[in-house]
Amino acid sequence: MDAKCPECDGVAVLDEDVTEVICHHCGFKAGYERYLEIMKEAALNMAADYIPDRPGL
């Protein structure tokens, strides 16, 4: 199964046992649980960038 690499934004590979994500482009390698935490943090950071600054909030 394919996954998005958090390092190079290329296509990484999730192994058949769903235990490890490996990117053959940049060499990124992480356990699946760690990969989910990395991607969750990236999504939260992206969301924070789109919250407009409004006075009084």
PDB file of N, CA, C and O in Angstrom:
ATOM      1  N   MET A   1       0.852  -1.167   0.000  1.00  0.00           N
ATOM      2  CA  MET A   1       0.000   0.000   0.000  1.00  0.00           C
ATOM      3  C   MET A   1       0.906   1.240   0.000  1.00  0.00           C
ATOM      4  O   MET A   1       1.971   1.244   0.617  1.00  0.00           O
ATOM      5  N   ASP A   2       0.476   2.257  -0.682  1.00  0.00           N
ATOM      6  CA  ASP A   2       1.237   3.497  -0.766  1.00  0.00           C
ATOM      7  C   ASP A   2       0.869   4.439   0.379  1.00  0.00           C
ATOM      8  O   ASP A   2      -0.251   4.428   0.891  1.00  0.00           O
ATOM      9  N   ALA A   3       1.852   5.252   0.758  1.00  0.00           N
ATOM     10  CA  ALA A   3       1.663   6.266   1.789  1.00  0.00           C
ATOM     11  C   ALA A   3       2.455   7.493   1.364  1.00  0.00           C
ATOM     12  O   ALA A   3       3.369   7.389   0.547  1.00  0.00           O
ATOM     13  N   LYS A   4       2.118   8.637   1.903  1.00  0.00           N
ATOM     14  CA  LYS A   4       2.850   9.866   1.599  1.00  0.00           C
ATOM     15  C   LYS A   4       4.054   9.967   2.523  1.00  0.00           C
ATOM     16  O   LYS A   4       3.933   9.810   3.738  1.00  0.00           O
ATOM     17  N   CYS A   5       5.212  10.228   1.939  1.00  0.00           N
ATOM     18  CA  CYS A   5       6.421  10.378   2.745  1.00  0.00           C
ATOM     19  C   CYS A   5       6.415  11.757   3.399  1.00  0.00           C
ATOM     20  O   CYS A   5       6.252  12.763   2.707  1.00  0.00           O
ATOM     21  N   PRO A   6       6.589  11.824   4.720  1.00  0.00           N
ATOM     22  CA  PRO A   6       6.601  13.117   5.399  1.00  0.00           C
ATOM     23  C   PRO A   6       7.896  13.905   5.177  1.00  0.00           C
ATOM     24  O   PRO A   6       7.943  15.103   5.459  1.00  0.00           O
ATOM     25  N   GLU A   7       8.928  13.257   4.683  1.00  0.00           N
ATOM     26  CA  GLU A   7      10.213  13.919   4.466  1.00  0.00           C
ATOM     27  C   GLU A   7      10.302  14.571   3.083  1.00  0.00           C
ATOM     28  O   GLU A   7      10.652  15.746   2.970  1.00  0.00           O
ATOM     29  N   CYS A   8       9.985  13.806   2.031  1.00  0.00           N
ATOM     30  CA  CYS A   8      10.180  14.318   0.671  1.00  0.00           C
ATOM     31  C   CYS A   8       8.876  14.477  -0.104  1.00  0.00           C
ATOM     32  O   CYS A   8       8.903  14.884  -1.266  1.00  0.00           O
ATOM     33  N   ASP A   9       7.739  14.166   0.510  1.00  0.00           N
ATOM     34  CA  ASP A   9       6.414  14.220  -0.130  1.00  0.00           C
ATOM     35  C   ASP A   9       6.284  13.256  -1.296  1.00  0.00           C
ATOM     36  O   ASP A   9       5.348  13.362  -2.088  1.00  0.00           O
ATOM     37  N   GLY A  10       7.212  12.320  -1.409  1.00  0.00           N
ATOM     38  CA  GLY A  10       7.132  11.287  -2.436  1.00  0.00           C
ATOM     39  C   GLY A  10       6.206  10.166  -1.980  1.00  0.00           C
ATOM     40  O   GLY A  10       5.509  10.280  -0.972  1.00  0.00           O
ATOM     41  N   VAL A  11       6.220   9.083  -2.747  1.00  0.00           N
ATOM     42  CA  VAL A  11       5.389   7.933  -2.423  1.00  0.00           C
ATOM     43  C   VAL A  11       6.218   6.945  -1.599  1.00  0.00           C
ATOM     44  O   VAL A  11       7.235   6.431  -2.065  1.00  0.00           O
ATOM     45  N   ALA A  12       5.775   6.693  -0.385  1.00  0.00           N
ATOM     46  CA  ALA A  12       6.402   5.703   0.483  1.00  0.00           C
ATOM     47  C   ALA A  12       5.568   4.424   0.421  1.00  0.00           C
ATOM     48  O   ALA A  12       4.470   4.408  -0.136  1.00  0.00           O
ATOM     49  N   VAL A  13       6.103   3.368   0.996  1.00  0.00           N
ATOM     50  CA  VAL A  13       5.432   2.075   0.948  1.00  0.00           C
ATOM     51  C   VAL A  13       5.146   1.595   2.367  1.00  0.00           C
ATOM     52  O   VAL A  13       6.028   1.583   3.225  1.00  0.00           O
ATOM     53  N   LEU A  14       3.899   1.202   2.593  1.00  0.00           N
ATOM     54  CA  LEU A  14       3.497   0.571   3.842  1.00  0.00           C
ATOM     55  C   LEU A  14       3.588  -0.927   3.625  1.00  0.00           C
ATOM     56  O   LEU A  14       2.970  -1.457   2.702  1.00  0.00           O
ATOM     57  N   ASP A  15       4.356  -1.623   4.472  1.00  0.00           N
ATOM     58  CA  ASP A  15       4.544  -3.056   4.254  1.00  0.00           C
ATOM     59  C   ASP A  15       3.245  -3.831   4.453  1.00  0.00           C
ATOM     60  O   ASP A  15       2.266  -3.306   4.983  1.00  0.00           O
ATOM     61  N   GLU A  16       3.256  -5.082   4.020  1.00  0.00           N
ATOM     62  CA  GLU A  16       2.047  -5.912   4.045  1.00  0.00           C
ATOM     63  C   GLU A  16       1.549  -6.183   5.461  1.00  0.00           C
ATOM     64  O   GLU A  16       0.356  -6.404   5.668  1.00  0.00           O
ATOM     65  N   ASP A  17       2.452  -6.167   6.430  1.00  0.00           N
ATOM     66  CA  ASP A  17       2.064  -6.421   7.817  1.00  0.00           C
ATOM     67  C   ASP A  17       1.566  -5.171   8.532  1.00  0.00           C
ATOM     68  O   ASP A  17       1.194  -5.231   9.704  1.00  0.00           O
ATOM     69  N   VAL A  18       1.558  -4.034   7.827  1.00  0.00           N
ATOM     70  CA  VAL A  18       1.144  -2.737   8.369  1.00  0.00           C
ATOM     71  C   VAL A  18       1.944  -2.427   9.646  1.00  0.00           C
ATOM     72  O   VAL A  18       1.382  -2.069  10.681  1.00  0.00           O
ATOM     73  N   THR A  19       3.255  -2.574   9.541  1.00  0.00           N
ATOM     74  CA  THR A  19       4.117  -2.301  10.688  1.00  0.00           C
ATOM     75  C   THR A  19       5.165  -1.248  10.405  1.00  0.00           C
ATOM     76  O   THR A  19       5.716  -0.668  11.341  1.00  0.00           O
ATOM     77  N   GLU A  20       5.460  -0.979   9.125  1.00  0.00           N
ATOM     78  CA  GLU A  20       6.552  -0.072   8.807  1.00  0.00           C
ATOM     79  C   GLU A  20       6.281   0.681   7.500  1.00  0.00           C
ATOM     80  O   GLU A  20       5.737   0.128   6.545  1.00  0.00           O
ATOM     81  N   VAL A  21       6.679   1.964   7.486  1.00  0.00           N
ATOM     82  CA  VAL A  21       6.571   2.801   6.289  1.00  0.00           C
ATOM     83  C   VAL A  21       7.985   3.130   5.838  1.00  0.00           C
ATOM     84  O   VAL A  21       8.806   3.600   6.626  1.00  0.00           O
ATOM     85  N   ILE A  22       8.264   2.875   4.554  1.00  0.00           N
ATOM     86  CA  ILE A  22       9.597   3.098   4.012  1.00  0.00           C
ATOM     87  C   ILE A  22       9.486   3.892   2.718  1.00  0.00           C
ATOM     88  O   ILE A  22       8.673   3.577   1.849  1.00  0.00           O
ATOM     89  N   CYS A  23      10.327   4.940   2.603  1.00  0.00           N
ATOM     90  CA  CYS A  23      10.402   5.712   1.369  1.00  0.00           C
ATOM     91  C   CYS A  23      11.721   5.369   0.687  1.00  0.00           C
ATOM     92  O   CYS A  23      12.796   5.584   1.248  1.00  0.00           O
ATOM     93  N   HIS A  24      11.632   4.847  -0.501  1.00  0.00           N
ATOM     94  CA  HIS A  24      12.834   4.464  -1.242  1.00  0.00           C
ATOM     95  C   HIS A  24      13.477   5.659  -1.937  1.00  0.00           C
ATOM     96  O   HIS A  24      14.589   5.548  -2.453  1.00  0.00           O
ATOM     97  N   HIS A  25      12.789   6.799  -1.957  1.00  0.00           N
ATOM     98  CA  HIS A  25      13.339   8.002  -2.589  1.00  0.00           C
ATOM     99  C   HIS A  25      14.340   8.702  -1.675  1.00  0.00           C
ATOM    100  O   HIS A  25      15.435   9.058  -2.110  1.00  0.00           O
ATOM    101  N   CYS A  26      13.967   8.904  -0.398  1.00  0.00           N
ATOM    102  CA  CYS A  26      14.822   9.672   0.517  1.00  0.00           C
ATOM    103  C   CYS A  26      15.377   8.839   1.670  1.00  0.00           C
ATOM    104  O   CYS A  26      16.236   9.311   2.415  1.00  0.00           O
ATOM    105  N   GLY A  27      14.898   7.610   1.824  1.00  0.00           N
ATOM    106  CA  GLY A  27      15.397   6.754   2.886  1.00  0.00           C
ATOM    107  C   GLY A  27      14.627   6.844   4.195  1.00  0.00           C
ATOM    108  O   GLY A  27      15.042   6.248   5.189  1.00  0.00           O
ATOM    109  N   PHE A  28      13.504   7.582   4.221  1.00  0.00           N
ATOM    110  CA  PHE A  28      12.686   7.668   5.425  1.00  0.00           C
ATOM    111  C   PHE A  28      12.209   6.273   5.817  1.00  0.00           C
ATOM    112  O   PHE A  28      11.822   5.470   4.968  1.00  0.00           O
ATOM    113  N   LYS A  29      12.245   6.004   7.124  1.00  0.00           N
ATOM    114  CA  LYS A  29      11.776   4.715   7.625  1.00  0.00           C
ATOM    115  C   LYS A  29      11.235   4.930   9.031  1.00  0.00           C
ATOM    116  O   LYS A  29      11.911   5.516   9.876  1.00  0.00           O
ATOM    117  N   ALA A  30      10.026   4.459   9.282  1.00  0.00           N
ATOM    118  CA  ALA A  30       9.423   4.586  10.611  1.00  0.00           C
ATOM    119  C   ALA A  30       8.403   3.480  10.802  1.00  0.00           C
ATOM    120  O   ALA A  30       7.827   2.962   9.845  1.00  0.00           O
ATOM    121  N   GLY A  31       8.196   3.132  12.064  1.00  0.00           N
ATOM    122  CA  GLY A  31       7.118   2.207  12.393  1.00  0.00           C
ATOM    123  C   GLY A  31       5.784   2.866  12.072  1.00  0.00           C
ATOM    124  O   GLY A  31       5.687   4.092  12.017  1.00  0.00           O
ATOM    125  N   TYR A  32       4.767   2.056  11.862  1.00  0.00           N
ATOM    126  CA  TYR A  32       3.474   2.596  11.445  1.00  0.00           C
ATOM    127  C   TYR A  32       2.885   3.554  12.474  1.00  0.00           C
ATOM    128  O   TYR A  32       2.352   4.601  12.107  1.00  0.00           O
ATOM    129  N   GLU A  33       2.972   3.211  13.756  1.00  0.00           N
ATOM    130  CA  GLU A  33       2.426   4.090  14.798  1.00  0.00           C
ATOM    131  C   GLU A  33       3.158   5.428  14.811  1.00  0.00           C
ATOM    132  O   GLU A  33       2.526   6.476  14.942  1.00  0.00           O
ATOM    133  N   ARG A  34       4.478   5.404  14.678  1.00  0.00           N
ATOM    134  CA  ARG A  34       5.266   6.642  14.642  1.00  0.00           C
ATOM    135  C   ARG A  34       4.899   7.452  13.400  1.00  0.00           C
ATOM    136  O   ARG A  34       4.779   8.675  13.470  1.00  0.00           O
ATOM    137  N   TYR A  35       4.721   6.776  12.268  1.00  0.00           N
ATOM    138  CA  TYR A  35       4.324   7.443  11.021  1.00  0.00           C
ATOM    139  C   TYR A  35       3.001   8.180  11.210  1.00  0.00           C
ATOM    140  O   TYR A  35       2.855   9.321  10.772  1.00  0.00           O
ATOM    141  N   LEU A  36       2.038   7.529  11.861  1.00  0.00           N
ATOM    142  CA  LEU A  36       0.740   8.168  12.096  1.00  0.00           C
ATOM    143  C   LEU A  36       0.892   9.417  12.955  1.00  0.00           C
ATOM    144  O   LEU A  36       0.239  10.427  12.694  1.00  0.00           O
ATOM    145  N   GLU A  37       1.743   9.362  13.973  1.00  0.00           N
ATOM    146  CA  GLU A  37       1.979  10.527  14.824  1.00  0.00           C
ATOM    147  C   GLU A  37       2.619  11.672  14.037  1.00  0.00           C
ATOM    148  O   GLU A  37       2.250  12.832  14.217  1.00  0.00           O
ATOM    149  N   ILE A  38       3.572  11.350  13.169  1.00  0.00           N
ATOM    150  CA  ILE A  38       4.232  12.364  12.341  1.00  0.00           C
ATOM    151  C   ILE A  38       3.218  13.034  11.417  1.00  0.00           C
ATOM    152  O   ILE A  38       3.204  14.258  11.294  1.00  0.00           O
ATOM    153  N   MET A  39       2.378  12.243  10.772  1.00  0.00           N
ATOM    154  CA  MET A  39       1.404  12.785   9.830  1.00  0.00           C
ATOM    155  C   MET A  39       0.308  13.563  10.556  1.00  0.00           C
ATOM    156  O   MET A  39      -0.185  14.565  10.038  1.00  0.00           O
ATOM    157  N   LYS A  40      -0.077  13.112  11.751  1.00  0.00           N
ATOM    158  CA  LYS A  40      -1.076  13.837  12.544  1.00  0.00           C
ATOM    159  C   LYS A  40      -0.541  15.215  12.932  1.00  0.00           C
ATOM    160  O   LYS A  40      -1.256  16.213  12.843  1.00  0.00           O
ATOM    161  N   GLU A  41       0.706  15.262  13.358  1.00  0.00           N
ATOM    162  CA  GLU A  41       1.325  16.537  13.714  1.00  0.00           C
ATOM    163  C   GLU A  41       1.410  17.463  12.508  1.00  0.00           C
ATOM    164  O   GLU A  41       1.173  18.665  12.626  1.00  0.00           O
ATOM    165  N   ALA A  42       1.747  16.908  11.353  1.00  0.00           N
ATOM    166  CA  ALA A  42       1.826  17.711  10.128  1.00  0.00           C
ATOM    167  C   ALA A  42       0.454  18.279   9.770  1.00  0.00           C
ATOM    168  O   ALA A  42       0.349  19.436   9.362  1.00  0.00           O
ATOM    169  N   ALA A  43      -0.591  17.475   9.920  1.00  0.00           N
ATOM    170  CA  ALA A  43      -1.948  17.939   9.608  1.00  0.00           C
ATOM    171  C   ALA A  43      -2.379  19.047  10.566  1.00  0.00           C
ATOM    172  O   ALA A  43      -3.006  20.020  10.147  1.00  0.00           O
ATOM    173  N   LEU A  44      -2.048  18.904  11.840  1.00  0.00           N
ATOM    174  CA  LEU A  44      -2.398  19.946  12.812  1.00  0.00           C
ATOM    175  C   LEU A  44      -1.662  21.246  12.509  1.00  0.00           C
ATOM    176  O   LEU A  44      -2.239  22.327  12.632  1.00  0.00           O
ATOM    177  N   ASN A  45      -0.408  21.154  12.119  1.00  0.00           N
ATOM    178  CA  ASN A  45       0.356  22.343  11.763  1.00  0.00           C
ATOM    179  C   ASN A  45      -0.221  23.021  10.526  1.00  0.00           C
ATOM    180  O   ASN A  45      -0.282  24.248  10.462  1.00  0.00           O
ATOM    181  N   MET A  46      -0.647  22.225   9.538  1.00  0.00           N
ATOM    182  CA  MET A  46      -1.253  22.797   8.332  1.00  0.00           C
ATOM    183  C   MET A  46      -2.561  23.502   8.685  1.00  0.00           C
ATOM    184  O   MET A  46      -2.841  24.586   8.173  1.00  0.00           O
ATOM    185  N   ALA A  47      -3.357  22.895   9.553  1.00  0.00           N
ATOM    186  CA  ALA A  47      -4.636  23.492   9.940  1.00  0.00           C
ATOM    187  C   ALA A  47      -4.409  24.803  10.686  1.00  0.00           C
ATOM    188  O   ALA A  47      -5.150  25.766  10.487  1.00  0.00           O
ATOM    189  N   ALA A  48      -3.406  24.845  11.531  1.00  0.00           N
ATOM    190  CA  ALA A  48      -3.115  26.061  12.283  1.00  0.00           C
ATOM    191  C   ALA A  48      -2.701  27.198  11.357  1.00  0.00           C
ATOM    192  O   ALA A  48      -2.976  28.361  11.650  1.00  0.00           O
ATOM    193  N   ASP A  49      -2.050  26.882  10.255  1.00  0.00           N
ATOM    194  CA  ASP A  49      -1.633  27.904   9.302  1.00  0.00           C
ATOM    195  C   ASP A  49      -2.816  28.559   8.595  1.00  0.00           C
ATOM    196  O   ASP A  49      -2.690  29.679   8.100  1.00  0.00           O
ATOM    197  N   TYR A  50      -3.965  27.880   8.537  1.00  0.00           N
ATOM    198  CA  TYR A  50      -5.117  28.400   7.811  1.00  0.00           C
ATOM    199  C   TYR A  50      -6.143  29.076   8.708  1.00  0.00           C
ATOM    200  O   TYR A  50      -7.173  29.536   8.214  1.00  0.00           O
ATOM    201  N   ILE A  51      -5.897  29.149   9.988  1.00  0.00           N
ATOM    202  CA  ILE A  51      -6.817  29.847  10.875  1.00  0.00           C
ATOM    203  C   ILE A  51      -6.517  31.335  10.781  1.00  0.00           C
ATOM    204  O   ILE A  51      -5.416  31.764  11.125  1.00  0.00           O
ATOM    205  N   PRO A  52      -7.470  32.122  10.323  1.00  0.00           N
ATOM    206  CA  PRO A  52      -7.209  33.558  10.168  1.00  0.00           C
ATOM    207  C   PRO A  52      -7.063  34.266  11.521  1.00  0.00           C
ATOM    208  O   PRO A  52      -7.726  33.915  12.497  1.00  0.00           O
ATOM    209  N   ASP A  53      -6.201  35.246  11.552  1.00  0.00           N
ATOM    210  CA  ASP A  53      -6.043  36.048  12.753  1.00  0.00           C
ATOM    211  C   ASP A  53      -7.162  37.079  12.770  1.00  0.00           C
ATOM    212  O   ASP A  53      -7.270  37.919  11.877  1.00  0.00           O
ATOM    213  N   ARG A  54      -7.987  36.999  13.803  1.00  0.00           N
ATOM    214  CA  ARG A  54      -9.067  37.966  13.945  1.00  0.00           C
ATOM    215  C   ARG A  54      -8.986  38.593  15.324  1.00  0.00           C
ATOM    216  O   ARG A  54      -8.898  37.882  16.326  1.00  0.00           O
ATOM    217  N   PRO A  55      -9.016  39.899  15.385  1.00  0.00           N
ATOM    218  CA  PRO A  55      -8.980  40.555  16.681  1.00  0.00           C
ATOM    219  C   PRO A  55     -10.179  40.153  17.530  1.00  0.00           C
ATOM    220  O   PRO A  55     -11.294  40.020  17.025  1.00  0.00           O
ATOM    221  N   GLY A  56      -9.941  39.965  18.803  1.00  0.00           N
ATOM    222  CA  GLY A  56     -11.031  39.652  19.718  1.00  0.00           C
ATOM    223  C   GLY A  56     -11.292  38.184  19.899  1.00  0.00           C
ATOM    224  O   GLY A  56     -12.151  37.813  20.698  1.00  0.00           O
ATOM    225  N   LEU A  57     -10.585  37.334  19.191  1.00  0.00           N
ATOM    226  CA  LEU A  57     -10.807  35.885  19.366  1.00  0.00           C
ATOM    227  C   LEU A  57      -9.726  35.271  20.195  1.00  0.00           C
ATOM    228  O   LEU A  57      -9.748  34.066  20.444  1.00  0.00           O
TER     229      LEU A  57
END
